Amino acid sequence: MNASELPIHKIKESMRATWMAGDFGVVARTVAESEAAFANGLAIPAGSRVLDVACGTGNTAIPLARRGAIVTGIDIAPNLVAQARERGAAENVSVTFDEGDAEELPYADVSFDAVVSIFGAMFAPRPDLVASEMARVLRSGGLLAMGNWNPTSFSGEMFKVGSRYVPPPVGIAPPVLWGDEATVSKRLEPYFADIQTVLIPIDFDLPTNPAGAVAFFRKYFGPTQMAFNRLDEAGKVAFAADLESLFSVKNVAPDPETHTLVHNEFLKVTATRK
């Protein structure tokens, strides 16, 4: 092992801490409508057994359950699982939410009719394991559906800025490669047929100027908060300035002093288990 490489259990500990930082539930609410549209657009029949991998606070799982699916959600961050359970109870929707790892799913082979993951499984450090695990728990002919930030999206640009200040662990592929058509096809082809991809627009719409948008992500979005925490004061100032510049350049709101509207996109991936 290279001296600069971290053992996988350390990477997992860091990843769990990252998603527990801030309050991702606040960020999740800003894209909840788009994630519900993603879920509803899959037209998964009522009664289907569905697994939502890296489910966060339930943005996809809860709409699927409301349509009559039998849904299980799993996430590595216990605080997000707790929020998802609270949301399900408050909305009177029956979903099983478990704490667990996308690379080691605690479910039997062919347990599900569909596996979904939006802005979730893409962040696990070993994509080949993620692909094989999603395939393992899915029945033959079952649906896989993912929504992944792509490299050229606004989110992809945000992650690129962050990686300049806090590089990812050595040997870990960038999460946004799950949003690259050629890469995702190569990862899924051993297990899946009829792999289809399409770019889906999604907006970041915040009632604040670009500096406020940076402050929002710094406070609530775990990856951004943790990146800032690893920097000295000069690094924090420079990182904030670069993020504010990115938000400013991409802001299409007519009132940019009080409003940030950024057009973003993600890659929708669907495939059928062989």
BANULO-19607 format. One record per residue (C-alpha): residue number from 1; residue in one letter; x, y, z. Coordinates in steps of 0.5 Angstrom, whole numbers, plus 500, padded with zeros to 3 digits. Each point is the difference from the previous one (the first is absolute). Layout:
BEGIN
> NUM | A | X | Y | Z .
...
This chain:
BEGIN
> 1 | M | 500 | 500 | 500 .
> 2 | N | 502 | 507 | 498 .
> 3 | A | 502 | 504 | 507 .
> 4 | S | 495 | 505 | 498 .
> 5 | E | 495 | 495 | 499 .
> 6 | L | 495 | 499 | 506 .
> 7 | P | 497 | 493 | 502 .
> 8 | I | 493 | 499 | 497 .
> 9 | H | 497 | 500 | 507 .
> 10 | K | 503 | 507 | 501 .
> 11 | I | 497 | 503 | 494 .
> 12 | K | 493 | 497 | 502 .
> 13 | E | 501 | 503 | 507 .
> 14 | S | 501 | 507 | 497 .
> 15 | M | 495 | 499 | 495 .
> 16 | R | 495 | 499 | 505 .
> 17 | A | 502 | 506 | 504 .
> 18 | T | 500 | 504 | 494 .
> 19 | W | 492 | 498 | 499 .
> 20 | M | 499 | 501 | 507 .
> 21 | A | 503 | 507 | 500 .
> 22 | G | 495 | 506 | 499 .
> 23 | D | 493 | 499 | 499 .
> 24 | F | 499 | 496 | 493 .
> 25 | G | 492 | 500 | 501 .
> 26 | V | 500 | 508 | 499 .
> 27 | V | 504 | 499 | 494 .
> 28 | A | 496 | 494 | 498 .
> 29 | R | 493 | 504 | 500 .
> 30 | T | 503 | 505 | 494 .
> 31 | V | 500 | 494 | 496 .
> 32 | A | 494 | 496 | 502 .
> 33 | E | 495 | 502 | 495 .
> 34 | S | 505 | 497 | 494 .
> 35 | E | 502 | 494 | 504 .
> 36 | A | 492 | 499 | 501 .
> 37 | A | 499 | 501 | 492 .
> 38 | F | 506 | 495 | 499 .
> 39 | A | 497 | 495 | 504 .
> 40 | N | 493 | 501 | 497 .
> 41 | G | 503 | 499 | 493 .
> 42 | L | 502 | 493 | 501 .
> 43 | A | 493 | 498 | 500 .
> 44 | I | 502 | 494 | 505 .
> 45 | P | 494 | 496 | 501 .
> 46 | A | 496 | 500 | 507 .
> 47 | G | 502 | 494 | 504 .
> 48 | S | 507 | 500 | 497 .
> 49 | R | 506 | 499 | 505 .
> 50 | V | 505 | 506 | 499 .
> 51 | L | 506 | 501 | 504 .
> 52 | D | 503 | 507 | 500 .
> 53 | V | 507 | 500 | 501 .
> 54 | A | 503 | 506 | 503 .
> 55 | C | 493 | 503 | 502 .
> 56 | G | 502 | 506 | 504 .
> 57 | T | 494 | 503 | 503 .
> 58 | G | 495 | 496 | 496 .
> 59 | N | 499 | 505 | 494 .
> 60 | T | 499 | 494 | 495 .
> 61 | A | 498 | 494 | 504 .
> 62 | I | 494 | 504 | 503 .
> 63 | P | 497 | 502 | 493 .
> 64 | L | 501 | 493 | 498 .
> 65 | A | 496 | 497 | 506 .
> 66 | R | 495 | 505 | 499 .
> 67 | R | 499 | 497 | 493 .
> 68 | G | 499 | 493 | 504 .
> 69 | A | 507 | 497 | 499 .
> 70 | I | 503 | 496 | 506 .
> 71 | V | 506 | 504 | 501 .
> 72 | T | 506 | 499 | 504 .
> 73 | G | 505 | 506 | 501 .
> 74 | I | 507 | 499 | 502 .
> 75 | D | 505 | 505 | 502 .
> 76 | I | 507 | 500 | 503 .
> 77 | A | 499 | 507 | 504 .
> 78 | P | 495 | 498 | 507 .
> 79 | N | 498 | 507 | 500 .
> 80 | L | 497 | 500 | 493 .
> 81 | V | 497 | 493 | 502 .
> 82 | A | 497 | 503 | 506 .
> 83 | Q | 497 | 506 | 496 .
> 84 | A | 497 | 496 | 495 .
> 85 | R | 496 | 496 | 505 .
> 86 | E | 498 | 506 | 503 .
> 87 | R | 497 | 502 | 493 .
> 88 | G | 497 | 494 | 498 .
> 89 | A | 496 | 500 | 507 .
> 90 | A | 498 | 507 | 499 .
> 91 | E | 498 | 499 | 493 .
> 92 | N | 496 | 493 | 502 .
> 93 | V | 504 | 496 | 495 .
> 94 | S | 503 | 493 | 501 .
> 95 | V | 507 | 500 | 499 .
> 96 | T | 506 | 496 | 503 .
> 97 | F | 506 | 504 | 501 .
> 98 | D | 506 | 496 | 502 .
> 99 | E | 507 | 502 | 501 .
> 100 | G | 505 | 497 | 496 .
> 101 | D | 506 | 500 | 494 .
> 102 | A | 498 | 501 | 493 .
> 103 | E | 507 | 495 | 499 .
> 104 | E | 497 | 495 | 505 .
> 105 | L | 492 | 500 | 499 .
> 106 | P | 497 | 496 | 506 .
> 107 | Y | 495 | 496 | 496 .
> 108 | A | 500 | 493 | 496 .
> 109 | D | 501 | 499 | 493 .
> 110 | V | 494 | 502 | 495 .
> 111 | S | 496 | 503 | 506 .
> 112 | F | 497 | 506 | 496 .
> 113 | D | 497 | 502 | 493 .
> 114 | A | 503 | 507 | 500 .
> 115 | V | 506 | 503 | 502 .
> 116 | V | 501 | 508 | 500 .
> 117 | S | 505 | 505 | 502 .
> 118 | I | 500 | 507 | 499 .
> 119 | F | 506 | 504 | 502 .
> 120 | G | 502 | 495 | 505 .
> 121 | A | 503 | 493 | 498 .
> 122 | M | 505 | 505 | 496 .
> 123 | F | 503 | 502 | 506 .
> 124 | A | 503 | 493 | 502 .
> 125 | P | 507 | 499 | 499 .
> 126 | R | 500 | 494 | 496 .
> 127 | P | 496 | 500 | 494 .
> 128 | D | 501 | 493 | 498 .
> 129 | L | 497 | 497 | 507 .
> 130 | V | 494 | 505 | 499 .
> 131 | A | 498 | 497 | 493 .
> 132 | S | 501 | 493 | 502 .
> 133 | E | 496 | 501 | 507 .
> 134 | M | 494 | 503 | 496 .
> 135 | A | 500 | 495 | 495 .
> 136 | R | 501 | 494 | 506 .
> 137 | V | 493 | 503 | 503 .
> 138 | L | 496 | 501 | 494 .
> 139 | R | 496 | 494 | 496 .
> 140 | S | 501 | 499 | 493 .
> 141 | G | 496 | 505 | 496 .
> 142 | G | 500 | 505 | 506 .
> 143 | L | 501 | 507 | 499 .
> 144 | L | 506 | 504 | 502 .
> 145 | A | 499 | 508 | 500 .
> 146 | M | 506 | 505 | 502 .
> 147 | G | 500 | 507 | 500 .
> 148 | N | 507 | 502 | 500 .
> 149 | W | 504 | 507 | 500 .
> 150 | N | 504 | 500 | 493 .
> 151 | P | 507 | 503 | 500 .
> 152 | T | 498 | 506 | 495 .
> 153 | S | 494 | 502 | 505 .
> 154 | F | 500 | 506 | 505 .
> 155 | S | 500 | 495 | 505 .
> 156 | G | 506 | 497 | 497 .
> 157 | E | 504 | 507 | 499 .
> 158 | M | 498 | 501 | 508 .
> 159 | F | 504 | 493 | 501 .
> 160 | K | 506 | 502 | 496 .
> 161 | V | 501 | 506 | 504 .
> 162 | G | 499 | 496 | 506 .
> 163 | S | 505 | 495 | 498 .
> 164 | R | 506 | 506 | 498 .
> 165 | Y | 499 | 501 | 508 .
> 166 | V | 499 | 494 | 503 .
> 167 | P | 502 | 494 | 495 .
> 168 | P | 497 | 493 | 501 .
> 169 | P | 503 | 494 | 503 .
> 170 | V | 505 | 497 | 495 .
> 171 | G | 497 | 495 | 495 .
> 172 | I | 493 | 502 | 501 .
> 173 | A | 497 | 502 | 494 .
> 174 | P | 496 | 506 | 500 .
> 175 | P | 492 | 499 | 501 .
> 176 | V | 498 | 504 | 494 .
> 177 | L | 503 | 495 | 496 .
> 178 | W | 493 | 496 | 501 .
> 179 | G | 497 | 506 | 496 .
> 180 | D | 505 | 498 | 494 .
> 181 | E | 496 | 496 | 495 .
> 182 | A | 506 | 496 | 498 .
> 183 | T | 502 | 499 | 507 .
> 184 | V | 494 | 498 | 502 .
> 185 | S | 498 | 495 | 495 .
> 186 | K | 507 | 497 | 501 .
> 187 | R | 498 | 499 | 507 .
> 188 | L | 493 | 497 | 499 .
> 189 | E | 501 | 496 | 494 .
> 190 | P | 503 | 493 | 503 .
> 191 | Y | 493 | 500 | 504 .
> 192 | F | 495 | 504 | 496 .
> 193 | A | 497 | 501 | 493 .
> 194 | D | 496 | 505 | 497 .
> 195 | I | 504 | 506 | 503 .
> 196 | Q | 497 | 506 | 498 .
> 197 | T | 503 | 507 | 502 .
> 198 | V | 497 | 507 | 500 .
> 199 | L | 501 | 507 | 503 .
> 200 | I | 495 | 503 | 504 .
> 201 | P | 500 | 507 | 502 .
> 202 | I | 499 | 503 | 507 .
> 203 | D | 501 | 506 | 503 .
> 204 | F | 503 | 503 | 507 .
> 205 | D | 496 | 505 | 502 .
> 206 | L | 502 | 504 | 506 .
> 207 | P | 497 | 507 | 503 .
> 208 | T | 506 | 503 | 501 .
> 209 | N | 506 | 503 | 496 .
> 210 | P | 506 | 495 | 498 .
> 211 | A | 504 | 502 | 507 .
> 212 | G | 494 | 497 | 503 .
> 213 | A | 499 | 494 | 496 .
> 214 | V | 508 | 499 | 502 .
> 215 | A | 498 | 501 | 507 .
> 216 | F | 494 | 495 | 499 .
> 217 | F | 504 | 494 | 498 .
> 218 | R | 506 | 502 | 505 .
> 219 | K | 495 | 499 | 505 .
> 220 | Y | 495 | 494 | 498 .
> 221 | F | 504 | 496 | 495 .
> 222 | G | 504 | 495 | 503 .
> 223 | P | 506 | 500 | 495 .
> 224 | T | 500 | 507 | 499 .
> 225 | Q | 500 | 501 | 508 .
> 226 | M | 506 | 495 | 501 .
> 227 | A | 504 | 503 | 494 .
> 228 | F | 500 | 506 | 504 .
> 229 | N | 502 | 497 | 506 .
> 230 | R | 506 | 497 | 497 .
> 231 | L | 503 | 507 | 498 .
> 232 | D | 504 | 505 | 504 .
> 233 | E | 497 | 507 | 500 .
> 234 | A | 503 | 502 | 493 .
> 235 | G | 497 | 494 | 497 .
> 236 | K | 493 | 501 | 502 .
> 237 | V | 500 | 507 | 498 .
> 238 | A | 503 | 498 | 493 .
> 239 | F | 495 | 494 | 499 .
> 240 | A | 494 | 505 | 502 .
> 241 | A | 502 | 505 | 495 .
> 242 | D | 501 | 495 | 494 .
> 243 | L | 493 | 497 | 502 .
> 244 | E | 497 | 506 | 500 .
> 245 | S | 503 | 502 | 494 .
> 246 | L | 497 | 494 | 497 .
> 247 | F | 493 | 501 | 502 .
> 248 | S | 501 | 507 | 498 .
> 249 | V | 502 | 498 | 493 .
> 250 | K | 494 | 495 | 499 .
> 251 | N | 495 | 504 | 504 .
> 252 | V | 494 | 502 | 495 .
> 253 | A | 495 | 503 | 505 .
> 254 | P | 498 | 507 | 498 .
> 255 | D | 501 | 502 | 507 .
> 256 | P | 507 | 497 | 501 .
> 257 | E | 501 | 505 | 506 .
> 258 | T | 494 | 496 | 504 .
> 259 | H | 499 | 493 | 496 .
> 260 | T | 505 | 495 | 497 .
> 261 | L | 497 | 496 | 495 .
> 262 | V | 505 | 495 | 496 .
> 263 | H | 498 | 495 | 495 .
> 264 | N | 503 | 493 | 502 .
> 265 | E | 499 | 493 | 497 .
> 266 | F | 501 | 493 | 501 .
> 267 | L | 500 | 493 | 496 .
> 268 | K | 494 | 496 | 501 .
> 269 | V | 502 | 492 | 499 .
> 270 | T | 496 | 495 | 499 .
> 271 | A | 501 | 492 | 499 .
> 272 | T | 498 | 493 | 500 .
> 273 | R | 503 | 495 | 504 .
> 274 | K | 502 | 494 | 496 .
